Amino acid sequence: METRGDAAEKKLEEQWRECEAAFRAVFDMSPVALYLHRDGRFVRLNAAALGLFGAQDAAQLIGQSIFDRSPAGEGAAHRARIQEALDGTPEPRFTETRLLRLDGAEVDVEVLDRLVSYQGQPTLLASTHDIRERRQAEKALAEAFDLLELSGELAKVGGSRLQVASMRQVWTRQTFRMLDLEPGDTPDFEEGLAYYTAEARPVIRSAVQACIETGAPFDLELSAVTAKGRSIQVRTQGFAVRQEGRTVEVIRVFQDITDRLRREGQERQLEARLHETQKMESLGLLAGGIAHDINNVLASILALATVHRRKAVEGSPLGQDMEVITKACLRGGSLVQSLQTFARRGPRERHLLNLNDLVRAVAGELEARAAAGIRLGLELDPDLPALDGEPAALSQALMALCVNALEAMAEGGSLRIWTLKDGPDGLLLGVEDSGAGMAPEVLRQAMTPFYSTKESSRNPGLGLAIVYRIVESHRGTIDLQSEPGRGTRVRLRFPVS
């Protein structure tokens, strides 16, 4: 006769068999690779696990050591992971590792071992995920990121992601390089602002704040100073990432435009020089034609005035008038000579000359013309090489520079003329005064023909324009620097053979 205890035990056995059957059904049908192992050997595997290990039948693995499926170098880590699970780790976790298939191929997997009871004995249930596709995706992403970093390095473009909630930011490697920093922990927003100049900080802070509040993008060109004290120009562009009507991130792109701005400045200078050269060429052609015609007219007037002056009684009104006409013609002749000098393309008579001797001769004439209070100083390089040029034209150029300097020092000052050897293939001639100097807008026009800063009662002339033409005809260059109240400095450079 069946007792009440026997009935209860029988019911428990039936429930146990039902639970085990349900477990086996879930285990076998799971798309996740599951296998049971006890004492380091396979006990049961589902179809997904057989596929993972490359087995056609469970018999190929059941009873075999699970450590035979550990690639070289992974065995110790597998044993430690299993021992940790047997010890009953409170929080089981997935571990990335590798398994060895029956065909010898290695598989990247993620494994979670959990201690269970199977067939009445402690057994480990391993849940295993094939992460090969994820690893390939991660590798492709890393390669793409490296390519993006390389592109940023070549283009000198960095990036930043600012998290609005914490005001922490993340920089790309190129952003660190741009600021002469080693890649590491990214500074917060306020710390990052320290690399901008004092004038630029409020501008970028205001732009970022507006981007956070309204989502307005920005595009700025600002000055910055790197960790090594190097000044750079940076183009900063930014836009907002918004969720539910509010900005959660500000993405910024940085580009070092220092070289670009330098090239643009050089291009503008070259364009200005080309424009100036073309203008001078056109004016030279015009001046040459006008000089020839005016010279013919003046020659006729001067001839007639000379004849009538000789016929006139000395001291008579006619004689005095002819004297005025004669002097006017001579002044006109001087202007014609200047026009002809300006129109000339090259020196008429070249020969080797000592520039120091030429400077001493011009200085001798200046001493007679200089007003009281003018100090004239010469600093001449004794090792100056010979210059192939036209003495008269070069003397005229130097005299024009010095006369301008004297006129700029009406209340006295110092005039310094110096020469210096400039490397193996050049020499320098400098004229410096302590006069009134010129404003930037005047300096830009200083070598334009008939432009003058002198009083309106004085006639503007060709002064510095002739200097420019003479220097150019000797294949030289002219550098003119001046500031109001700080005088003028002119440096001429001539090549030597």
DRENDRENMAR-867890 format. One record per residue: residue in three letters; x, z, y of N, C-alpha, C, O in turn. Coordinates in steps of 0.2 Angstrom, whole numbers, plus 2048, in hexadecimal, padded with zeros to 3 digits. Each point is the difference from the previous one (the first is absolute). Layout:
! DRENDRENMAR-867890
ALAXZYXZYXZYXZY ...
END
This chain:
! DRENDRENMAR-867890
MET8048007FA7FC800806805800806804804801 GLU7FA7F78048047FF8067FE8068057FB801802 THR80B8028007FF8068058007FD8078017FA801 ARG7FD80A8047FF7FE8078077FF8028017FB804 GLY8048087FA8077FF8028037F97FE8037FD803 ASP7FB8027F68027F97FE7FC7FA8048047FB801 ALA7F68068017FD7FB8038037FF8078017FA803 ALA80180C8008037FF8078077FD7FF8027FB805 GLU8028067F68067FD7FF8007F97FF8037FC802 LYS7F88027FA7FE7F97FE7FF7FC8078027FA801 LYS7FA8098037FE7FD8068067FF8058007FB803 LEU80480A7FD8067FF8048057FA7FD8037FD804 GLU7FD8037F68047FA7FD7FD7FA8028047FB801 GLU7F68047FE7FC7FA8028027FE8088017FA801 GLN7FE80B8038027FF8078077FE8018017FC804 TRP8038077F88077FE8018027F97FE8037FD803 ARG7F98017F78017F97FE7FD7FB8058037FB801 GLU7F88078027FD7FC8058047FF8068017FB803 CYS80280B7FF8058008068067FC7FE8027FC804 GLU8018047F68067FD7FE7FE7F88008047FC802 ALA7F68037FB7FE7F98007FF7FD8078037FA801 ALA7FB80A8047FF7FD8078077FF8038017FC803 PHE8038097FB8078008038047F97FE8037FD803 ARG7FC8027F68037FA7FD7FD7FA8038047FB801 ALA7F68058007FD7FA8038027FE8078027FB802 VAL7FE80B8028037FF8078077FE8008037FC804 PHE8018087F78077FE8008027F97FE8047FD803 ASP7F88017F88027F97FD7FD7FB8058037FA801 MET7F88078037FD7FB8048038008077FF7FB804 SER80580A7FE8028018078057FA8018047FE7FC PRO7FB7FF80A8057FA8028078038028057FC801 VAL7FB80B8008078038028038017F97FE8027FB ALA8097FD8058048017FA8018077FF803804804 LEU7FA7FE7F68008077FE8038017F97FF7FC7FC TYR8058098038038027FA8018077FF801804805 LEU7FE7FF7F58018077FE8078007FD8017FC7FB HIS8028098068078027FD8018077FF7FE804804 ARG8047FE7F68018077FE8078007FD8027FC7FC ASP8028098068078017FD8047FA8018047FF7FC GLY7FB7FE80A8047FA8027FE7FA7FC8047FB800 ARG7F78047FC7FE7FA7FC7F97FE8027FB804802 PHE8047F57FE7F97FE8017FB8027FB8028007FA VAL7F88028087FB8027FC7FA7FB8007FD7FE7FB ARG8027FF80B7FA7FC8018017FC806803802805 LEU7FB7F77FB8017FC8067FA7FC8007FD7FD7FB ASN80080180C7FB7FC8008027F98018067FF800 ALA7F67FC8018027F98008047FE8068057FD800 ALA7F98078068047FE8068078037FF8057FC802 ALA7FC8097FB8078037FE8047FB7FC8067FF801 LEU7F67FF7F98047FB7FC8027FA8048067FE7FF GLY7F68008058027FA8048068018058047FC801 LEU7FC80A8018058028058078017FC8057FE803 PHE7FB8047F78068017FC8017F97FC8068007FD GLY7F67FB8038017FA7FD7FF8007F98037FD7FC ALA7F98088017FE8017F97FA7FC7FE7FB800804 GLN8057FD7F67FA7FD7FE7FC8047FC7FA7FF800 ASP8088077FD7FD8057FC802807802806800801 ALA7F68057FE8028068028058037FB804804801 ALA7FC7F97F98058027FB8077FF8028048037FD GLN7FD7F88078077FF802803806805806800800 LEU7F58048028038068047FE8077FE804804801 ILE7F67FD7FC7FE8067FD8068037FC8027FD7FB GLY8008098068058047FD8077FE8028058047FE GLN7FB7F78078077FF8028018058067FC802803 SER80B7FF7FF8028048057FE7FD8078027FA801 ILE7FB8098037FF7FD8078067FF8048007FC804 PHE8058087FA8077FF8048037F97FE8057FE803 ASP7F97FF7F78027F97FF7FE7FB8058037FB801 ARG7F88078037FD7FC8058028028077FE7FD805 SER8088067FB8038028068067FC8018057FF7FC PRO7FB7FD80A8067FC8018078048017FF806801 ALA8067F77FE8078048018008038077FE7FD805 GLY8038097FB8018048067FA804802800804805 GLU7FA7FA7F77FA8038027FE8067FC7FB804801 GLY8087FD7F97FE8057FB8008078027FB8037FF ALA80A7FF8058008078027FA8018057FD806800 ALA8027F68047FA8008057FA8017FC7FB804802 HIS8047F87F97FA8007FC7FF8077FD7FA802800 ARG80B8007FD8008077FC7FE8058057FC8057FF ALA8077FB8077FE8058057F98008027FD805801 ARG8007F58007F97FF8027FC8037FB7FB803801 ILE8067FB7F87FC8037FB8008077FF7FB8037FF GLN80B8008028018078007FC8048057FD8057FF GLU8037F88077FC8028067F98007FE7FC805802 ALA8017F67FB7F98007FE7FF8057FB7FA803800 LEU80A7FE7FB7FF8057FA8008078037FD8047FE ASP8077FD8088008078037FA8018047FF806802 GLY7FC7F57FE7FA8018048018008077FD805803 THR8067F68008007FF8077FA8018037FB7FC7FE PRO8048088077F98018037FD7F98037FA7FF800 GLU80A7FD8037FE7FA8048047FA7FC8057FE803 PRO7F87FF7F88037FA7FD8007FB8057FC7FF805 ARG80A7FD7FB8007FB8058037F97FD8048017FA PHE7FB7FA8098027F97FD808800802802802805 THR8017FB7F68087FF8018017F97FF7FE7FD7FB GLU8068008098027F97FF8068007FC805803801 THR7FB7F87FA8058007FB8007F97FD7FD7FB802 ARG8078047F98007FA7FC7FF8017F98038057FD LEU7FA7F67FF7FF8017F98037F97FD8017FB803 LEU8018067F68037FB7FD7FB7FD7FB7FE8037FB ARG8007F68067FC7FD7FB8037FE7FA8068017FF LEU7F67FD7FC8037FF7F98047FA8008057FF7FC ASP7FA7FC8098047FA8018068018048047FC801 GLY7FE80B8018068018047FF800807804802804 ALA7F67FB7FF7FF8008077FE8078037FD8047FD GLU8067FD8097FE8068037FA7FF8057FF7FB803 VAL7FD80B7FD7FA7FF8048008068058018067FE ASP7FD7F98098008058057F98037FF7FB7FC800 VAL80480A7FF7FA8047FF7FF806804805803803 GLU7F58007FD7FF8068037FC8047FB7FB7FE7FD VAL8088088017FE8047FA7FD807803804803804 LEU7F77FF7F97FD8078017FF8037F97FC7FD7FC ASP8088088027FF8047FA7FC806801801804804 ARG7FA7FD7F77FC8068017FF8037F97FF7FC7FB LEU80280A8047FF8047FA7F98007FE7FC803804 VAL8027FB7F67F98007FD8008037F98068017FD SER7F58008007FF8027F97FD7FA7FC7FB7FD802 TYR8098007F97FE7FB7FC8018017F98058027FE GLN7F57FE7FE8008027F98028077FF8048017FB GLY7FA80380A8028077FF8078028028028067FF GLN8027F58048078028018027FE8077FD7FB803 PRO8078098018027FE8068047F98008047FE7FD THR7F97FE8088027F98008017FE8077FC802805 LEU8087F97FD8017FD8077FC7FA8008017FB7FC LEU7FB8048097FD7FA8028037FD806800802805 ALA8037F87FA8047FC8057FB7FA8037FE7FC7FC SER80180580A7FC7FB8048057FB803804803805 THR7FD7F77F98057FC8037FD7FA8037FC7FC7FE HIS8078028087FE7FA8048067FC801805802802 ASP7FA7F77FD8057FB8018007FF8077FB7FD803 ILE80B8048008007FF8088057FA801803800806 ARG7FE7FC7F68047FA8017FE7FC8068047FE804 GLU7F58017FC7FE7FC8068018038068017FD805 ARG7FE80A7FB8008048068088008028017FF806 ARG8038017F68078008018027F9803804800805 GLN7FA7FB7F88017F98037FD8008078047FD804 ALA7F68057FD7FD8008078058048058017FE805 GLU8018087F88048048058077FD801802800806 LYS8017FC7F58067FD8017FF7FA8058047FF805 ALA7F67FD7FA7FF7FB8057FF8038078027FC805 LEU7FA8097FB7FF8038078078038038017FF806 ALA8038047F68078028038047FA802803800805 GLU7FC7FA7F78047FA8027FD7FD8078047FE804 ALA7F58027FC7FD7FE8068028048068017FE806 PHE7FF8097F98028058058087FE802801800806 ASP8037FF7F58077FF8028017F9804804800805 LEU7F87FB7F98007FA8037FD8018088037FD804 LEU7F88077FC7FD8028078068038048007FF806 GLU8038067F78058048048067FB802803800805 LEU7FF7FB7F68057FC8017FE7FB8068047FE805 SER7F68007FB7FD7FB8058008048078027FD805 GLY7FC8097FB800804806807801802802800806 GLU8038017F68078018028037F9803803801805 LEU7FB7FA7F88037F98037FC7FF8068047FD805 ALA7F68057FC7FC7FE8068018068057FD800806 LYS8068057F88018068047F98038027FF802806 VAL7FD7FF7F57F98028017FF8067FB8018007FA GLY7FD8068097FF8067FD7F88028007FD7FC804 GLY8018097F97F98028007FF8077FF8058047FF SER7F57FE8037FF8078007F88017FF7FC7FC802 ARG8028097FA7F98027FF7FF8078028038057FE LEU7F97FC8077FF8068037F98037FE7FB7FD801 GLN8058097FC7FA8037FD7FE805806803804802 VAL7F77FA8007FD8038067FF8077FF801805804 ALA7FC7FD7F67FE8077FF806805801800805802 SER8067F97FB8068048008057FE806805804801 MET7FA7F68018057FD8058077FF7FD805800803 ARG7FB8007F68067FE7FC8007F97FF7FB7FD800 GLN80B8008008017F97FF8057FE7FB8048057FE VAL7FB7F57FF8057FE7FB8037FA8037FD7FB802 TRP80A8047FD8047FB8038037FB7FA8018037FB THR7FF7F78068047FC7FB807801801802802805 ARG8027FB7F68078018018037FD806805802803 GLN7F87F87FF8037FC8057FF8048078047FF805 THR7F78057FB7FF804806805805801803801806 PHE7FF8027F48068058018067FC802804802804 ARG7FD7F87F98067FC8028007FE807806800803 MET7F57FE7FF7FF7FE8078028068058037FE806 LEU7FC8087F88028068048068037FE802805802 ASP8027F77FA8078037FE7FF8067FC804805801 LEU7F77FC7FB7FF8067FC8007FE7F97FF7FB7FE GLU80380A7FE8007FF7F87F98027FE7FD804802 PRO8007F77F97F98017FE7FF8077FD8058037FD GLY7F68018057FF8067FE7F98038027FB7FC800 ASP80480A8027FA8038027FE7FD807804800804 THR7F67FD7FC7FE7FD8077FE8058057FC8057FE PRO8067FB8087FE8058057F97FF8017FD7FB7FF ASP80080B8047F97FF8027FF7FC8068057FE803 PHE7F58018007FF7FB8058048028078037FC803 GLU7FD80B7FE8038028068088008008037FE804 GLU7FF8037F68078007FF8037F88008057FF803 GLY7F67FD7FB8027F98008007FD8078047FB801 LEU7F88088038007FE8078078018048017FD805 ALA8038087F88068018038057FA801805800804 TYR7FA7FB7F78047FB8007FF7FB8058047FB802 TYR7F68058027FE7FC805803803807802806800 THR8007F68058028028067FB8048037FA8007FF ALA8088048067FB8058047FB7FC8037FA802800 GLU8077F88037FB7FB8037FB7FE7FB7FB7FE801 ALA8088007F97FB7FD7FB7FC8057FC7FB7FE7FE ARG8078088027FC8057FC7F98018027FB7FF7FB PRO80380280B7F98008027FC7FA7FF7FA8007FE VAL80A7FA8027FC7FA7FF7FE7FF7F97FA7FF7FE ILE80A8037FD7FF7FF7F97FB8067FE7FB7FF7FB ARG8068078087FB8057FE7F97FF8027FB8017FC SER8047FC80A7FA7FE8027FD7FA7FC7FA8007FF ALA80A7FB7FF7FD7FB7FC7FE8027F97FA7FE7FE VAL80A8077FF7FE8027FA7F98058007FC7FF7FC GLN8048058097FA8048027FA7FC8007FA8017FE ALA8067F98067FB7FC8017FE7FC7FA7FA7FF7FE CYS80B8007FE7FE7FC7F97FD8057FC7FB7FE7FC ILE8078098047FC8057FC7F98018027FB8007FC GLU80480080B7F98028027FC7FA8007FA8017FF THR8087F98037FB7FA8008027FA7FB7FC7FC800 GLY80A8057FD8017FB7FB8047FA8048017FA7FC ALA80180780A8027FA8048087FF7FD804804800 PRO7FD7F57FE8077FF7FE8057FF8077FD800805 PHE8098007F98058008068067FC7FE8017FF7FA ASP8027FE80B8067FC7FF8058018067FE7FD805 LEU8078067FA8048038058087FE7FF8027FF7FA GLU80180080B8087FF8008038068047FF800806 LEU8048047F68038068038078017FE8037FD7FC SER8008088088078017FF8018077FC7FC804800 ALA8097FC7FC8018057FB8088018008047FC802 VAL7FD80A7FB8078027FF8018037F97FD8047FE THR8087F97FE8018027F9803806800802803805 ALA7FF8007F48038067FF807800802803805801 LYS8007F57FF8077FF8028017FF8088067FE802 GLY7F58028028007FF8078007F98028017FE806 ARG7FD7FD7F58007F98027F97FE8037FB8027FD SER8057FB8097FA7FE8037FD7FA7FD8047FB7FF ILE7F68057FF7FD7FA7FD7F97FF8047FD804803 GLN8017F57FC7F97FF8027FC7FF7FA8017FC7FC VAL7F98078047FB8007FA7FA7FD8027FC802805 ARG8017F97F77F97FE8017FC8047FB8028007FA THR7F98048087FC8047FC7F97FE8007FD7FF806 GLN8007FF7F47F97FE8007FD8057FB8028037FC GLY7F77FF8067FD8057FC7F87FE8007FD7FD804 PHE8008057F67F97FF7FF7FD8067FC8048037FD ALA7F67FE8047FD8067FD7FD7FE7F97FD7FB7FF VAL80380A7FC7FC8007FA7FA805801802806800 ARG7F87F78007FB8048017FB8017FA7FF7FB7FC GLN7FE80B8037FB8027FB7FB803803801806803 GLU7F97F87FC7FA8038028008018087FE806802 GLY8057F58017FF801808806804803800800806 ARG8058027F68058048038077FD7FD8007FE7FB THR8058038098077FE7FE8038057FB801806802 VAL8017F77F98048057FB8077FF8008048047FE GLU7FE7F58038077FF8008027FB8067FB7FC802 VAL80B8048018027FB8048067FD7FD8058037FF ILE7FB7F68008057FC7FD8047FD8067FD7FD804 ARG80A8047FC8047FD8058057FC7FD8038017FB VAL7FF7FA8098067FB7FE8058008057FE800806 PHE8088017F88058008058057FA7FF8027FF7FB GLN8007FE80B8057FB7FF8058018057FF800806 ASP8077FF7F88068018058017F98038027FB7FD ILE7FC80580A8017F98038058008058017FC805 THR8048097FA8068008058047FA8008017FD806 ASP8008007F48047F98007FC7FB8038027FB804 ARG7F78057FB7FC7FA8028008018088007FA803 LEU7FF80C8008008008078077FE8038007FD805 ARG8058057F88077FE8028007F88008037FD805 ARG7FB8007F68007F97FF7FC7FD8068027FB803 GLU7F88077FE7FC7FE8058038008077FF7FC804 GLY80480A7FD8038018068067FB8018017FD805 GLN8038017F68057FB8007FD7F98018037FD804 GLU7F88027F97FD7F98017FD7FF8078017FB803 ARG7FC80B8007FE7FF8078067FF8048007FC805 GLN8068077FA8067FF8048027F97FF8027FD805 LEU7FE8017F58037F97FF7FB7FB8048027FB803 GLU7F78067FC7FC7FC8038018008087FF7FB803 ALA80280B8008018018078067FC8028007FD805 ARG8068047F78067FC8017FF7F88008037FD804 LEU7F98017F77FF7F97FF7FC7FD8068027FB803 HIS7F98097FF7FC7FE8068048008068007FC805 GLU8058097FC8048018068057FA8008017FD805 THR8018017F58057FA8007FD7FA8028027FC803 GLN7F88037FA7FC7FA8017FE7FF8088017FB803 LYS7FD80B8007FF8008078067FF8048007FC805 MET8068067F98067FF8048027F97FF8027FD805 GLU7FD8007F58027F97FF7FB7FB8058037FC803 SER7F78067FD7FB7FC8048028018088007FB803 LEU80180B7FF8028018078077FD8018017FD806 GLY8048037F58067FC8017FF7F98028037FD804 LEU7F98007F77FF7F98027FD7FE8068027FC804 LEU7F98097FE7FD7FF8078058018058007FC805 ALA8048097FB8058028058057FB8018027FE805 GLY8007FF7F58057FA8017FD7FA8038047FD805 GLY7F68017FA7FD7FB8047FF8018078027FC804 ILE7FC80A7FE7FF8028078068008038017FE806 ALA8048057F78078018038037F98028027FF806 HIS7FD7FC7F68037FA8017FC7FD8068047FD805 ASP7F68037FC7FC7FD8058018048078017FD805 ILE7FF8097FA8018048068077FF803801800806 ASN8048007F68077FE8028017FA804803800805 ASN7F97FB7F88007F98047FD8018078037FD805 VAL7F78077FB7FD8018078058048048017FE806 LEU8028077F88048048048067FD802802801806 ALA8017FA7F68067FD8027FE7FB8068047FF805 SER7F67FE7FB7FE7FC8068008048068027FE805 ILE7FA8077FA7FF804806806803803802800806 LEU8038027F68068038028057FB803803801805 ALA7FC7F97F88047FB8037FE7FE808804800804 LEU7F67FF7FD7FD7FF8068018068058027FF806 ALA7FD8077F7801806805808800802801802806 THR8037FD7F58078008028027FB805804801805 VAL7F97F97FB8027FA8057FD802806804800805 HIS7F68037FC7FD802806803806803801800806 ARG8028057F68038058038077FE803802803805 ARG8017F87F88077FE8037FE7FC807805801804 LYS7F67FC7FC7FE7FC8067FE8058068017FE806 ALA7FC8077F87FD8058058058038048068027FE VAL7F98008088048048048018077FE7FB8037FE GLU80A7FF8028018077FD7FC805804801800806 GLY7FB8047F67FC8058037F97FE8037FC804802 SER8037F57FD7FA7FE8027FA8027FB8028017FA PRO7F87FF8087FB8017FB8007FC7FA7FE8027FA LEU8037F78078007FC7FA8068027FB7FF8007FA GLY8078018098058037FB7FE8067FD8028007FA GLN7FB8058097FE8067FD7FB7FE7FA8008037FB ASP7FB7F98077FB7FE7FB8037FD7F97FF8017FB MET8067FA8078037FD7FA8058057FC8007FF7FA GLU8028068098048067FD7FB8037FB8028027FA VAL7F88008087FB8037FC7FE7FC7FA8008037FB ILE7FF7F68067FF7FC7FB8058007FB7FF7FF7FA THR8078008088068007FC8018067FB8017FF7FA LYS7FE8078098008067FC7FB8007FB8018037FB ALA7F97FB8077FA8007FC8017FC7FA7FF8017FA CYS8047F98078027FB7FB8058037FB8007FF7FA LEU8058058098058037FC7FD8057FB8028017FA ARG7F98038097FD8057FC7FC7FD7FB7FF8027FA GLY7FD7F88087FD7FC7FB8047FE7FA7FE7FF7FA GLY8087FF8088057FD7FB8028067FB8017FE7FA SER8008088098018057FB7FB8017FB8018027FA LEU7F87FE8097FB8007FB8007FB7FB7FE8017FA VAL8037F98088017FA7FC8058017FA7FF7FF7FA GLN8078048088058017FC7FE8067FA8017FF7FB SER7FB8068087FD8047FB7FB7FD7FB8008027FA LEU7FC7FA8097FB7FC7FB8047FC7FB7FE7FF7FA GLN8077FE8088047FC7FC8048047FA8007FE7FB THR8028088078038047FC7FB8037FB8018007FA PHE7F98018087FA8027FC7FE7FB7FB7FE8017FA ALA8037F88087FD7FB7FC8067FE7FB7FE7FC7FB ARG8088068068057FE7FB7FF8037F97FE805800 ARG8037F77FB8008027F98068037FD7FF8047FC GLY8077FB8078068037FD8057FF8058007FD805 PRO8068077FA8058008058037F98018017FC7FB ARG80180380B8037F98018088007FD8027FB7FD GLU80180A8058078007FE8028067FC800806803 ARG8017FA7F78028067FC8078017FF8047FB7FF HIS7FF80B8028068017FE8018087FF7FC803802 LEU8097FF7FA8018077FF8028048068047FE804 LEU7F88077FD8018048068018087FE7FD8027FB ASN8068018098008088007FA803804801800806 LEU7FB8037F67FA8028048028068047FC801806 ASN8098037F88028058058027FE8077FF803805 ASP8057F77FA8027FD8077FA7FE804801801806 LEU7FA7FC7F77FB7FE8047FC8068037FE800805 VAL8018057F77FD8068038048038067FD802804 ARG8097FE7FB8048038068007FC8067FF803805 ALA8007F67FA7FF7FC8067F9801803800800806 VAL7FB8017F67FA8018037FF8078037FD801805 ALA8078047F88008078038038008077FE803804 GLY8077F87FD8048008067FB7FE805800802806 GLU7FC7F97F97FB7FD8057FB8068017FD800806 LEU8018037F57FB8058018028068057FC803804 GLU80A7FF7FB8038058047FF7FF8087FF804804 ALA8017F57FD8007FF8077F88008027FF801806 ARG7FD7FE7F67F87FF8017FD8077FF7FB801803 ALA8088047F97FC8067FF800804806804801804 ALA7F68027FD7FE8058058048067FF8028027FA ALA7FE80280B8038078007FC8047FB7FA7FF800 GLY8098057FC7FC8047FB8007FD7F97FD8037FB ILE8057F78048007FD7FA8078017FC8057FE803 ARG7FB8047F78068017FC8007FB7FB7FB7FF7FC LEU80A7FD8048017FB7FB8058027FB806802802 GLY7F97FD7F88048027FA8017FB7FB7FB7FD7FE LEU80B8028008017FB7FA8038037FA804805801 GLU7F97F97F98038037FA8017FA7FC7FB7FD7FC LEU80B8008038017FA7FD8048017FA805804800 ASP7F97F97FA8038017FA8077FB8007FF7FA801 PRO8068097FE8077FC8008017FC7FA8037FB801 ASP7F98067FA8017FC7FA7FA7FA7FF7FF7FE7FB LEU7FE80180B7FB7FB8008027F97FE8067FE803 PRO7F77FE7F88027FA7FF7FE7FB8057FC801804 ALA8087F97FC7FE7FA8057F97FE7FF7FE7FF7FA LEU7FF7FF80B7F97FD8008007F98028037FE805 ASP7FA7FD7F78007F98017FA7FF8057FA8007FD GLY8077FF8097FA7FF8058027FD8068067FE801 GLU7F58028048017FD8068018068067FB803801 PRO80B7FD8018018068057FB8008067FE806802 ALA8017F58017FC8008067F98027FE7FD804804 ALA8007FA7F77F98027FE8008077FE7FB804802 LEU80A7FE7FA8008077FE8018058067FD805801 SER8077F98048018048067F98008047FF805803 GLN7FE7F57FD7F98008047FB8057FC7FD804804 ALA8037FC7F67FC8057FC8018078027FC804801 LEU80B7FE7FE8028078017FF8028087FD805801 MET8047F68037FF8028077F88018027FE804803 ALA7FE7F87F97F98018017FD8077FE7FC803803 LEU8077FF7F77FE8067FD8038068057FC805801 CYS80A7FA8028028058047FD8018077FF805802 VAL7FF7F58007FC8008077FA8037FF7FE804804 ASN7FE7FB7F77FA8037FE8018088007FC804802 ALA8097FE7FB8028077FF8018038077FD805801 LEU8077F88038018028077FA8018047FF805803 GLU7FD7F67FC7F98008047FC8067FE7FB802804 ALA8058007F57FC8057FE8038078027FC8057FE MET80A7FB805803807802801800807805801803 ALA7F57FE801801800807802807803803800805 GLU7FC8057F88028078028078027FC801806801 GLY8027F67FC8068017FD7FF8017F87FB8017FE GLY80B8007FF7FF8017F98077FD7FC8057FF804 SER7FA8007F68067FE7FC7FF7F97FC7FA7FF7FE LEU80B7FD8027FF7F97FD8068007FB806801802 ARG7F87FF7F78058007FB8007F97FD7FB7FD7FD ILE80B8008028017F97FD8058027FA805802801 TRP7F97FC7F98048017FA8007FA7FB7FC7FC800 THR80A8047FC8007FB7FB8028037FA803806800 LEU7FC7F77FA8018047FA8007FA7FA7FC7FC800 LYS8098057FC8007FC7FA7FA8027FB8008067FF ASP7FD7F57FF7FA8017FB8017FD7FA7FE7FB7FE GLY8058097FD8027FD7FA8057FB8008037FE805 PRO7FE7FE7F58057FB8007FD7F98048057FC801 ASP7F58048007FE7F98037FC8018067FB7FB801 GLY80680A8037FC8008068038058058048047FF LEU7FA7FB8078028058067FA8018047FB7FC801 LEU80580A8037FB803804802800807806802801 LEU7F57FD8038018008087FA8048027FA7FE7FF GLY8078088047FB804802800802808805800803 VAL7F58008007FF8028077FB8058007FA7FF7FE GLU8088078057FB806800800803807806801803 ASP7F48008008008038067FB8068007FD8027FB SER80480280A7FC8078017FA7FF8057FE805803 GLY8007F57FE7FB7FE8057F98027FE7FF8057FC ALA7FC7F88077F98028007FD7FE7F97FB8047FE GLY8087F87FE7FD7FE7FA7FA7FC8017FD7FE805 MET8008007F57FA7FB8007FB8037FB8018037FB ALA7F87FC8077FB8027FC7FF7FB7FA8037FB801 PRO7FA8077F98007FC7FB7FD7F98018027FB7FE GLU7F88058067FD7F98028057FC8048007FA7FF VAL8048098058057FC8048067FE7FB8027FA801 LEU80080A7FB8057FE7FB7FF7FA7FC8047FC7FF ARG7F58047FF7FE7FA7FC8017F98048017FB7FD GLN7FE8068098007F98048077FF8048017FC804 ALA8048097FA8068008058047F97FF8037FE805 MET7FD7FF7F68037F97FF7FC7FA8018027FB7FF THR7F88068047FC7FB8028027FD806801803805 PRO8007F67FC8027FD8067FB8028067FA7FF7FF PHE8098028067FD8018077FC8077FF7FB801805 TYR8068037F67FC8068008058058038068017FF SER7F88048068048048037FD8078017FA800801 THR80A8057FF7FD8078028028028077FF806802 LYS8057F58018028028077FA8008057FB7FE7FE GLU8078048087FB8018057FD7F98018037FB800 SER7F68048027FD7FA8028047FC8057FF7FA800 SER8058098048037FC8058067FD7FD8037FB804 ARG7FF8067F68067FD7FD7FD7FA7FC7FB8017FD ASN8097FA8037FE7FA7FC8018017F88068017FF PRO7F57FF7FD8028007F98047FA7FE7FF7FB803 GLY8058067F78047FA7FE8018007F97FC8027FC LEU80A7FB8028017FE7F98048057FD8028007FA GLY8018058098058057FE8018017F98047FD7FD LEU7F88078008008027F97FF7FA7FB8028007FA ALA7F97FC8087FF7FA7FD8067FB7FF8017FE7FA ILE80380280B8067FC7FF8058047FB8047FD7FC VAL7FC8098058058047FB7FE7FF7F98047FF7FC TYR7F58018037FD7FE7F98037FA7FE8027FF7FA ARG7FD7FC80A8027F97FE8087FF7FF8027FD7FB ILE8028068098078007FF8028037FA8047FE7FC VAL7F98088028028047FA7FD7FC7FA8047FF7FB GLU7F67FE8057FE7FC7FB8047FA7FF8017FE7FA SER8027FF80B8047FA7FF8078017FD8037FC7FD HIS7FF80B8038068027FD7FE8037F98048047FD ARG7F67FB8017FE8027F98008088008018037FA GLY7FE80080B8008078017F98038007FB7FC800 THR80480B8007FA803801800805805805802802 ILE7F58008018008048067FB8067FE7FA7FF7FE ASP8088078037FC8067FF7FF804806805802803 LEU7F57FE8007FE8038067FC8077FF7FB7FF7FD GLN8088068057FC807800800803807805800804 SER7F58037FD7FF8038077FA8058007FB7FF7FC GLU8068068077FA805801800802807805801804 PRO7F58007FF7FF8028078048078018008057FD GLY8057FB8088048058028068027FC803804801 ARG7FE7F77FA8068017FB8047FA8008048007FB GLY7FC7FC80A8047FA8007FF7FB7FB7FB8007FD THR8097FB8038007FA7FC8067FF7FC806801803 ARG7F97FD7F78067FE7FB7FF7F97FD7FB7FF7FD VAL80A7FD8058007F97FD8067FF7FB806802802 ARG7F97FC7F88057FF7FC8007F97FD7FB7FD7FE LEU80B7FF8048007F97FD8058007FA805803800 ARG7F97F97FB8047FF7FA8027F98007FB7FC800 PHE80B8027FF8037FA7FF8037FF7F98048047FE PRO7FB7F77FE8047FF7FA8077FD8028017FC805 VAL8048067F78067FD8018027FD7F97FE8027FB SER8067F88068027FD7FA8078027FD8037FE7FB 
END
